């Protein structure tokens, strides 16, 4: 086993406010867009398979858990808030362990429980090797699948500082990689037996194959980015008015673009096998029609085959167009309000280096109006204002400033809104670029995948019935 397939990166920081720094890292590693939400405590392989088989229920979990520690699922934020005996200052270590996806699957790192068992095995050796006492250290871990390579984020810290040199020696990192490799080799037989048992129960699909599909279906960040980019490009050019149906004349200039999206959906791992089977059935049916009715112009042009494909594409295409219509039906400020609710805390507001307090107060009032539009509570608003003050390099007390603001004024025109954004360092071009980047980031593309699966299953069933009916008709002729 090559250690080059096991990538380990570690860094540390000295924290003047240890609790606050740990809290920030917890927020990052438990981000819903990145972290595997599967519960370790409630994990059941067969349940996972049944959810995979039922496409509508597969996307939901009974219990979500984004972080774990030595004893399984843990709400890291709650655990930290309940930690009374913690130094105000100290070191915080961040460890990232990543694997190529095929290497991980081939070596038994398939379920989240597999990664949990790995960390439970390697962390005590690492921590004791650094000279920590196990009753004086806490570690939190999460599994991210939002990049091509699955990777673990492990953060650990001492309750009371006991070591003077926080640097992790290279030989200890090398030993950590070696321990990971040895752990995977020791468990190789178990993983093979588990996969064989799983296949004997499910009939054909292996646990590794299920995981490949699940990874793409739930954590396929690259697939989501590419599909969302294609959807965004289409939505930007579609006319805001007129009849938008897959086979309508209005769609002619955009049909090629829409077909590319539909094909991309149909070639997703969870649909492509059914799609290939459907194509094969259609081709066989078209051959049967040619054999029975001869080489008519309709059969020569594969009319039946093309009509059925068009029917499938129309169903998926109209679902995509329906999503666009819902978006278009929202008014401009309604769209902006929905956008702000999700992303205002990510916007990097900054104002000019005003010297007059009146100018600063005017911008502050405008920022307050945007915060009110987004429906922020006091703590959320304080976060936005604090960042704005910091980036603008103003010497202002954030609490005093907020106490002079009202929470009522939310009405504004789009002209007013974009003018306020300009004063906060977001001209229309910069704002639009950022909004386009993130607006469809949370688009539920899984809905399109599931609809495609449902349509395919229905069409497959209808096609098989049609073939059986025609065979029965042929037999009755004799």
FIRONU-732972 format. One record per residue (C-alpha): residue number from 1; x, y, z; residue in three letters. Coordinates in steps of 0.02 Angstrom, whole numbers, plus 50000, padded with zeros to 5 digits. Layout:
<atoms>
ATOM     n       u       v       w   res
ATOM   NUM       X       Y       Z   ALA
...
</atoms>
This chain:
<atoms>
ATOM     n       u       v       w   res
ATOM     1   50000   50000   50000   UNK
ATOM     2   50076   50166   49944   UNK
ATOM     3   50081   50300   50077   UNK
ATOM     4   50069   50430   49938   UNK
ATOM     5   49883   50389   49932   UNK
ATOM     6   49866   50450   50112   UNK
ATOM     7   49888   50639   50120   UNK
ATOM     8   49909   50718   50291   UNK
ATOM     9   49916   50905   50325   UNK
ATOM    10   49928   50980   50498   UNK
ATOM    11   49940   51157   50564   UNK
ATOM    12   49920   51242   50732   UNK
ATOM    13   49878   51416   50795   UNK
ATOM    14   49898   51505   50959   UNK
ATOM    15   49727   51570   51013   UNK
ATOM    16   49701   51719   51127   UNK
ATOM    17   49520   51663   51141   UNK
ATOM    18   49528   51473   51130   UNK
ATOM    19   49340   51443   51149   UNK
ATOM    20   49300   51566   51009   UNK
ATOM    21   49431   51492   50891   UNK
ATOM    22   49370   51314   50922   UNK
ATOM    23   49192   51374   50890   UNK
ATOM    24   49243   51444   50720   UNK
ATOM    25   49327   51282   50667   UNK
ATOM    26   49173   51184   50721   UNK
ATOM    27   49064   51296   50611   UNK
ATOM    28   49178   51260   50464   UNK
ATOM    29   49194   51071   50482   UNK
ATOM    30   49008   51048   50515   UNK
ATOM    31   48952   51152   50364   UNK
ATOM    32   48800   51063   50289   UNK
ATOM    33   48863   51095   50113   UNK
ATOM    34   49023   50998   50146   UNK
ATOM    35   49000   50874   50289   UNK
ATOM    36   48925   50699   50281   UNK
ATOM    37   48767   50708   50388   UNK
ATOM    38   48747   50520   50414   UNK
ATOM    39   48725   50472   50596   UNK
ATOM    40   48858   50353   50660   UNK
ATOM    41   48749   50299   50806   UNK
ATOM    42   48600   50253   50695   UNK
ATOM    43   48692   50190   50540   UNK
ATOM    44   48619   50034   50460   UNK
ATOM    45   48693   49966   50297   UNK
ATOM    46   48531   49882   50242   UNK
ATOM    47   48431   50038   50279   UNK
ATOM    48   48555   50134   50172   UNK
ATOM    49   48524   50011   50031   UNK
ATOM    50   48334   50022   50049   UNK
ATOM    51   48343   50211   50043   UNK
ATOM    52   48453   50198   49889   UNK
ATOM    53   48324   50085   49806   UNK
ATOM    54   48183   50207   49846   UNK
ATOM    55   48236   50365   49758   UNK
ATOM    56   48108   50478   49843   UNK
ATOM    57   48158   50431   50021   UNK
ATOM    58   48345   50416   49989   UNK
ATOM    59   48382   50600   50013   UNK
ATOM    60   48320   50607   50192   UNK
ATOM    61   48398   50550   50356   UNK
ATOM    62   48307   50513   50519   UNK
ATOM    63   48449   50596   50614   UNK
ATOM    64   48582   50717   50552   UNK
ATOM    65   48751   50725   50635   UNK
ATOM    66   48898   50819   50561   UNK
ATOM    67   49035   50790   50691   UNK
ATOM    68   49097   50649   50798   UNK
ATOM    69   49223   50614   50935   UNK
ATOM    70   49290   50458   51018   UNK
ATOM    71   49117   50401   51075   UNK
ATOM    72   49023   50429   50911   UNK
ATOM    73   48901   50566   50859   UNK
ATOM    74   48923   50729   50952   UNK
ATOM    75   48851   50904   50941   UNK
ATOM    76   49021   50988   50949   UNK
ATOM    77   48952   51164   50977   UNK
ATOM    78   48846   51106   51123   UNK
ATOM    79   48990   51003   51193   UNK
ATOM    80   49104   51155   51186   UNK
ATOM    81   48975   51269   51269   UNK
ATOM    82   48958   51143   51412   UNK
ATOM    83   49147   51137   51436   UNK
ATOM    84   49173   51242   51592   UNK
ATOM    85   49353   51195   51631   UNK
ATOM    86   49446   51270   51482   UNK
ATOM    87   49592   51392   51476   UNK
ATOM    88   49556   51560   51394   UNK
ATOM    89   49714   51546   51289   UNK
ATOM    90   49795   51395   51208   UNK
ATOM    91   49841   51302   51050   UNK
ATOM    92   49720   51232   50922   UNK
ATOM    93   49778   51099   50799   UNK
ATOM    94   49692   51065   50632   UNK
ATOM    95   49726   50899   50547   UNK
ATOM    96   49667   50853   50371   UNK
ATOM    97   49681   50674   50306   UNK
ATOM    98   49627   50642   50127   UNK
ATOM    99   49623   50493   50008   UNK
ATOM   100   49594   50470   49820   UNK
ATOM   101   49413   50410   49803   UNK
ATOM   102   49452   50240   49723   UNK
ATOM   103   49590   50208   49850   UNK
ATOM   104   49468   50244   49993   UNK
ATOM   105   49333   50129   49923   UNK
ATOM   106   49454   49990   49876   UNK
ATOM   107   49528   49992   50051   UNK
ATOM   108   49363   49983   50144   UNK
ATOM   109   49335   50167   50183   UNK
ATOM   110   49157   50164   50121   UNK
ATOM   111   49033   50214   50255   UNK
ATOM   112   49050   50356   50378   UNK
ATOM   113   49066   50223   50514   UNK
ATOM   114   49224   50159   50427   UNK
ATOM   115   49302   50332   50442   UNK
ATOM   116   49245   50345   50623   UNK
ATOM   117   49326   50178   50667   UNK
ATOM   118   49486   50235   50582   UNK
ATOM   119   49495   50396   50684   UNK
ATOM   120   49453   50305   50845   UNK
ATOM   121   49604   50193   50811   UNK
ATOM   122   49733   50322   50756   UNK
ATOM   123   49695   50474   50865   UNK
ATOM   124   49750   50404   51034   UNK
ATOM   125   49919   50356   50960   UNK
ATOM   126   49943   50529   50884   UNK
ATOM   127   49891   50623   51041   UNK
ATOM   128   49996   50520   51161   UNK
ATOM   129   50141   50534   51038   UNK
ATOM   130   50129   50723   51054   UNK
ATOM   131   50138   50708   51242   UNK
ATOM   132   49956   50744   51283   UNK
ATOM   133   49860   50665   51426   UNK
ATOM   134   49700   50591   51356   UNK
ATOM   135   49593   50665   51496   UNK
ATOM   136   49658   50840   51453   UNK
ATOM   137   49624   50842   51266   UNK
ATOM   138   49467   50848   51157   UNK
ATOM   139   49454   50810   50972   UNK
ATOM   140   49312   50834   50848   UNK
ATOM   141   49304   50760   50674   UNK
ATOM   142   49196   50773   50518   UNK
ATOM   143   49198   50688   50348   UNK
ATOM   144   49190   50802   50196   UNK
ATOM   145   49145   50736   50024   UNK
ATOM   146   49125   50904   49937   UNK
ATOM   147   49286   50884   49835   UNK
ATOM   148   49349   50745   49721   UNK
ATOM   149   49443   50666   49868   UNK
ATOM   150   49351   50619   50029   UNK
ATOM   151   49441   50698   50176   UNK
ATOM   152   49435   50706   50365   UNK
ATOM   153   49444   50868   50464   UNK
ATOM   154   49506   50837   50641   UNK
ATOM   155   49527   50979   50765   UNK
ATOM   156   49600   50951   50938   UNK
ATOM   157   49651   51057   51086   UNK
ATOM   158   49706   51044   51267   UNK
ATOM   159   49592   51101   51408   UNK
ATOM   160   49744   51161   51506   UNK
ATOM   161   49907   51200   51417   UNK
ATOM   162   50040   51071   51460   UNK
ATOM   163   50163   51072   51314   UNK
ATOM   164   50280   51213   51263   UNK
ATOM   165   50316   51162   51083   UNK
ATOM   166   50157   51145   50978   UNK
ATOM   167   50246   51091   50819   UNK
ATOM   168   50204   50913   50763   UNK
ATOM   169   50368   50823   50720   UNK
ATOM   170   50384   50754   50544   UNK
ATOM   171   50421   50579   50610   UNK
ATOM   172   50255   50582   50704   UNK
ATOM   173   50162   50628   50542   UNK
ATOM   174   50253   50487   50452   UNK
ATOM   175   50204   50368   50593   UNK
ATOM   176   50023   50428   50579   UNK
ATOM   177   50020   50386   50393   UNK
ATOM   178   50098   50217   50432   UNK
ATOM   179   49966   50182   50566   UNK
ATOM   180   49827   50223   50442   UNK
ATOM   181   49902   50104   50314   UNK
ATOM   182   49923   49965   50443   UNK
ATOM   183   49744   49989   50504   UNK
ATOM   184   49675   49970   50327   UNK
ATOM   185   49781   49814   50294   UNK
ATOM   186   49728   49735   50460   UNK
ATOM   187   49544   49761   50415   UNK
ATOM   188   49556   49707   50232   UNK
ATOM   189   49480   49534   50262   UNK
ATOM   190   49337   49606   50363   UNK
ATOM   191   49293   49730   50225   UNK
ATOM   192   49291   49592   50092   UNK
ATOM   193   49179   49480   50198   UNK
ATOM   194   49063   49625   50233   UNK
ATOM   195   49047   49667   50048   UNK
ATOM   196   49013   49485   50002   UNK
ATOM   197   48878   49474   50137   UNK
ATOM   198   48801   49635   50074   UNK
ATOM   199   48796   49571   49895   UNK
ATOM   200   48716   49408   49951   UNK
ATOM   201   48575   49507   50031   UNK
ATOM   202   48547   49637   49895   UNK
ATOM   203   48568   49517   49750   UNK
ATOM   204   48693   49609   49642   UNK
ATOM   205   48745   49782   49698   UNK
ATOM   206   48903   49790   49803   UNK
ATOM   207   48927   49907   49950   UNK
ATOM   208   49070   49991   49856   UNK
ATOM   209   48959   50024   49704   UNK
ATOM   210   48821   50091   49816   UNK
ATOM   211   48946   50211   49894   UNK
ATOM   212   49009   50271   49725   UNK
ATOM   213   48831   50314   49676   UNK
ATOM   214   48788   50387   49846   UNK
ATOM   215   48944   50496   49845   UNK
ATOM   216   48895   50571   49678   UNK
ATOM   217   48712   50584   49723   UNK
ATOM   218   48731   50669   49891   UNK
ATOM   219   48905   50741   49888   UNK
ATOM   220   48943   50763   49703   UNK
ATOM   221   48998   50943   49720   UNK
ATOM   222   49082   50948   49550   UNK
ATOM   223   48927   50872   49468   UNK
ATOM   224   48816   50999   49558   UNK
ATOM   225   48928   51146   49508   UNK
ATOM   226   48933   51091   49326   UNK
ATOM   227   48746   51059   49316   UNK
ATOM   228   48703   51220   49406   UNK
ATOM   229   48816   51317   49289   UNK
ATOM   230   48726   51241   49139   UNK
ATOM   231   48557   51283   49217   UNK
ATOM   232   48611   51461   49259   UNK
ATOM   233   48673   51489   49080   UNK
ATOM   234   48505   51428   49013   UNK
ATOM   235   48402   51530   49137   UNK
ATOM   236   48500   51687   49091   UNK
ATOM   237   48449   51678   48907   UNK
ATOM   238   48270   51613   48921   UNK
ATOM   239   48138   51746   48882   UNK
ATOM   240   48045   51809   49037   UNK
ATOM   241   47878   51801   48946   UNK
ATOM   242   47794   51685   48822   UNK
ATOM   243   47748   51501   48822   UNK
ATOM   244   47893   51399   48886   UNK
ATOM   245   47860   51215   48855   UNK
ATOM   246   47988   51090   48790   UNK
ATOM   247   47903   51072   48619   UNK
ATOM   248   47842   51253   48601   UNK
ATOM   249   47906   51366   48461   UNK
ATOM   250   47973   51489   48590   UNK
ATOM   251   48097   51357   48647   UNK
ATOM   252   48174   51325   48475   UNK
ATOM   253   48326   51439   48499   UNK
ATOM   254   48364   51360   48669   UNK
ATOM   255   48319   51178   48639   UNK
ATOM   256   48497   51120   48605   UNK
ATOM   257   48554   51198   48769   UNK
ATOM   258   48409   51118   48863   UNK
ATOM   259   48442   50948   48782   UNK
ATOM   260   48624   50955   48841   UNK
ATOM   261   48563   50979   49020   UNK
ATOM   262   48437   50836   49005   UNK
ATOM   263   48572   50722   48936   UNK
ATOM   264   48688   50771   49078   UNK
ATOM   265   48552   50724   49203   UNK
ATOM   266   48517   50558   49116   UNK
ATOM   267   48702   50513   49119   UNK
ATOM   268   48713   50538   49308   UNK
ATOM   269   48770   50377   49395   UNK
ATOM   270   48600   50348   49474   UNK
ATOM   271   48505   50358   49308   UNK
ATOM   272   48623   50306   49169   UNK
ATOM   273   48598   50118   49187   UNK
ATOM   274   48410   50132   49176   UNK
ATOM   275   48429   50253   49031   UNK
ATOM   276   48542   50132   48937   UNK
ATOM   277   48416   49992   48966   UNK
ATOM   278   48275   50103   48903   UNK
ATOM   279   48372   50147   48744   UNK
ATOM   280   48405   49963   48713   UNK
ATOM   281   48220   49921   48733   UNK
ATOM   282   48171   50060   48613   UNK
ATOM   283   48296   49998   48483   UNK
ATOM   284   48230   49820   48498   UNK
ATOM   285   48051   49881   48484   UNK
ATOM   286   48095   49985   48330   UNK
ATOM   287   48173   49830   48249   UNK
ATOM   288   48015   49731   48289   UNK
ATOM   289   47907   49864   48207   UNK
ATOM   290   48017   49861   48052   UNK
ATOM   291   48008   49670   48045   UNK
ATOM   292   47817   49669   48062   UNK
ATOM   293   47769   49820   47955   UNK
ATOM   294   47916   49830   47836   UNK
ATOM   295   48031   49972   47792   UNK
ATOM   296   47901   50112   47789   UNK
ATOM   297   47961   50291   47791   UNK
ATOM   298   47912   50300   47976   UNK
ATOM   299   48016   50148   48019   UNK
ATOM   300   48163   50205   47911   UNK
ATOM   301   48164   50369   48006   UNK
ATOM   302   48148   50279   48174   UNK
ATOM   303   47990   50378   48207   UNK
ATOM   304   47933   50273   48356   UNK
ATOM   305   48106   50278   48436   UNK
ATOM   306   48123   50467   48413   UNK
ATOM   307   47947   50501   48477   UNK
ATOM   308   47979   50404   48637   UNK
ATOM   309   48145   50491   48667   UNK
ATOM   310   48062   50659   48636   UNK
ATOM   311   47925   50612   48760   UNK
ATOM   312   48053   50574   48896   UNK
ATOM   313   48154   50731   48859   UNK
ATOM   314   47995   50836   48863   UNK
ATOM   315   47949   50772   49037   UNK
ATOM   316   48120   50813   49110   UNK
ATOM   317   48136   50975   49010   UNK
ATOM   318   47967   51040   49070   UNK
ATOM   319   48021   51007   49249   UNK
ATOM   320   48175   51117   49221   UNK
ATOM   321   48070   51252   49137   UNK
ATOM   322   47943   51245   49278   UNK
ATOM   323   48082   51284   49403   UNK
ATOM   324   48129   51436   49297   UNK
ATOM   325   47948   51497   49294   UNK
ATOM   326   47938   51489   49484   UNK
ATOM   327   48097   51595   49494   UNK
ATOM   328   48033   51718   49364   UNK
ATOM   329   47867   51737   49453   UNK
ATOM   330   47956   51819   49601   UNK
ATOM   331   47972   52008   49598   UNK
ATOM   332   48145   52088   49592   UNK
ATOM   333   48151   52138   49775   UNK
ATOM   334   48074   51973   49828   UNK
ATOM   335   48218   51883   49743   UNK
ATOM   336   48344   52000   49824   UNK
ATOM   337   48264   51971   49994   UNK
ATOM   338   48277   51782   49975   UNK
ATOM   339   48458   51799   49919   UNK
ATOM   340   48504   51911   50066   UNK
ATOM   341   48425   51793   50193   UNK
ATOM   342   48548   51659   50141   UNK
ATOM   343   48704   51757   50097   UNK
ATOM   344   48711   51928   50181   UNK
ATOM   345   48836   51866   50310   UNK
ATOM   346   48953   51811   50170   UNK
ATOM   347   48954   51981   50084   UNK
ATOM   348   49111   52082   50122   UNK
ATOM   349   49036   52255   50149   UNK
ATOM   350   49158   52399   50153   UNK
ATOM   351   49138   52588   50139   UNK
ATOM   352   49250   52733   50093   UNK
ATOM   353   49367   52808   50221   UNK
ATOM   354   49243   52942   50275   UNK
ATOM   355   49306   53067   50403   UNK
ATOM   356   49139   53150   50439   UNK
ATOM   357   49030   53055   50561   UNK
ATOM   358   48873   53108   50465   UNK
ATOM   359   48932   53013   50311   UNK
ATOM   360   48970   52857   50414   UNK
ATOM   361   48800   52868   50500   UNK
ATOM   362   48712   52880   50331   UNK
ATOM   363   48797   52721   50267   UNK
ATOM   364   48761   52635   50433   UNK
ATOM   365   48575   52675   50416   UNK
ATOM   366   48575   52606   50240   UNK
ATOM   367   48663   52447   50297   UNK
ATOM   368   48534   52431   50434   UNK
ATOM   369   48394   52441   50304   UNK
ATOM   370   48474   52296   50208   UNK
ATOM   371   48491   52196   50369   UNK
ATOM   372   48307   52228   50405   UNK
ATOM   373   48262   52173   50229   UNK
ATOM   374   48355   52010   50261   UNK
ATOM   375   48258   51986   50423   UNK
ATOM   376   48413   51975   50533   UNK
ATOM   377   48399   51965   50722   UNK
ATOM   378   48507   52073   50836   UNK
ATOM   379   48654   51952   50847   UNK
ATOM   380   48656   51922   50659   UNK
ATOM   381   48647   52108   50626   UNK
ATOM   382   48789   52138   50750   UNK
ATOM   383   48896   52012   50654   UNK
ATOM   384   48867   52103   50488   UNK
ATOM   385   48899   52276   50564   UNK
ATOM   386   49056   52218   50655   UNK
ATOM   387   49130   52152   50492   UNK
ATOM   388   49084   52312   50399   UNK
ATOM   389   49165   52421   50534   UNK
ATOM   390   49322   52313   50532   UNK
ATOM   391   49341   52312   50342   UNK
ATOM   392   49305   52499   50330   UNK
ATOM   393   49430   52532   50470   UNK
ATOM   394   49310   52641   50570   UNK
ATOM   395   49337   52673   50754   UNK
ATOM   396   49156   52645   50808   UNK
ATOM   397   49074   52548   50948   UNK
ATOM   398   48960   52424   50862   UNK
ATOM   399   48837   52409   51007   UNK
ATOM   400   48818   52597   51025   UNK
ATOM   401   48789   52613   50838   UNK
ATOM   402   48658   52475   50834   UNK
ATOM   403   48564   52547   50982   UNK
ATOM   404   48524   52702   50877   UNK
ATOM   405   48450   52599   50734   UNK
ATOM   406   48269   52549   50707   UNK
ATOM   407   48207   52380   50648   UNK
ATOM   408   48055   52438   50552   UNK
ATOM   409   48112   52512   50388   UNK
ATOM   410   48118   52371   50259   UNK
ATOM   411   48032   52449   50108   UNK
ATOM   412   48144   52506   49967   UNK
ATOM   413   48145   52509   49777   UNK
ATOM   414   48270   52410   49675   UNK
ATOM   415   48353   52576   49627   UNK
ATOM   416   48377   52618   49811   UNK
ATOM   417   48439   52442   49847   UNK
ATOM   418   48576   52443   49713   UNK
ATOM   419   48627   52620   49762   UNK
ATOM   420   48652   52563   49943   UNK
ATOM   421   48754   52414   49883   UNK
ATOM   422   48868   52532   49785   UNK
ATOM   423   48904   52628   49945   UNK
ATOM   424   48952   52461   50025   UNK
ATOM   425   49081   52417   49890   UNK
ATOM   426   48965   52312   49781   UNK
ATOM   427   48931   52395   49615   UNK
ATOM   428   48803   52308   49504   UNK
ATOM   429   48934   52209   49407   UNK
ATOM   430   49023   52142   49563   UNK
ATOM   431   48861   52104   49651   UNK
ATOM   432   48787   52014   49499   UNK
ATOM   433   48945   51911   49478   UNK
ATOM   434   48940   51856   49660   UNK
ATOM   435   48754   51822   49655   UNK
ATOM   436   48768   51717   49497   UNK
ATOM   437   48906   51617   49578   UNK
ATOM   438   48804   51570   49731   UNK
ATOM   439   48620   51592   49686   UNK
ATOM   440   48600   51419   49612   UNK
ATOM   441   48728   51342   49728   UNK
ATOM   442   48588   51273   49834   UNK
ATOM   443   48476   51229   49688   UNK
ATOM   444   48402   51059   49725   UNK
ATOM   445   48467   50969   49571   UNK
ATOM   446   48425   50805   49659   UNK
ATOM   447   48243   50846   49619   UNK
ATOM   448   48284   50838   49433   UNK
ATOM   449   48379   50674   49457   UNK
ATOM   450   48234   50597   49551   UNK
ATOM   451   48107   50656   49423   UNK
ATOM   452   48215   50582   49285   UNK
ATOM   453   48223   50417   49380   UNK
ATOM   454   48034   50415   49405   UNK
ATOM   455   48000   50455   49222   UNK
ATOM   456   48124   50322   49164   UNK
ATOM   457   48048   50189   49275   UNK
ATOM   458   47874   50230   49210   UNK
ATOM   459   47929   50230   49028   UNK
ATOM   460   48025   50067   49052   UNK
ATOM   461   47870   49986   49125   UNK
ATOM   462   47761   50051   48982   UNK
ATOM   463   47886   49995   48851   UNK
ATOM   464   47897   49820   48923   UNK
ATOM   465   47706   49809   48927   UNK
ATOM   466   47696   49866   48746   UNK
ATOM   467   47822   49734   48689   UNK
ATOM   468   47728   49597   48785   UNK
ATOM   469   47561   49653   48709   UNK
ATOM   470   47632   49648   48533   UNK
ATOM   471   47707   49476   48561   UNK
ATOM   472   47540   49413   48627   UNK
ATOM   473   47454   49487   48473   UNK
ATOM   474   47577   49400   48357   UNK
ATOM   475   47549   49233   48444   UNK
ATOM   476   47360   49251   48431   UNK
ATOM   477   47376   49266   48241   UNK
ATOM   478   47435   49086   48229   UNK
</atoms>
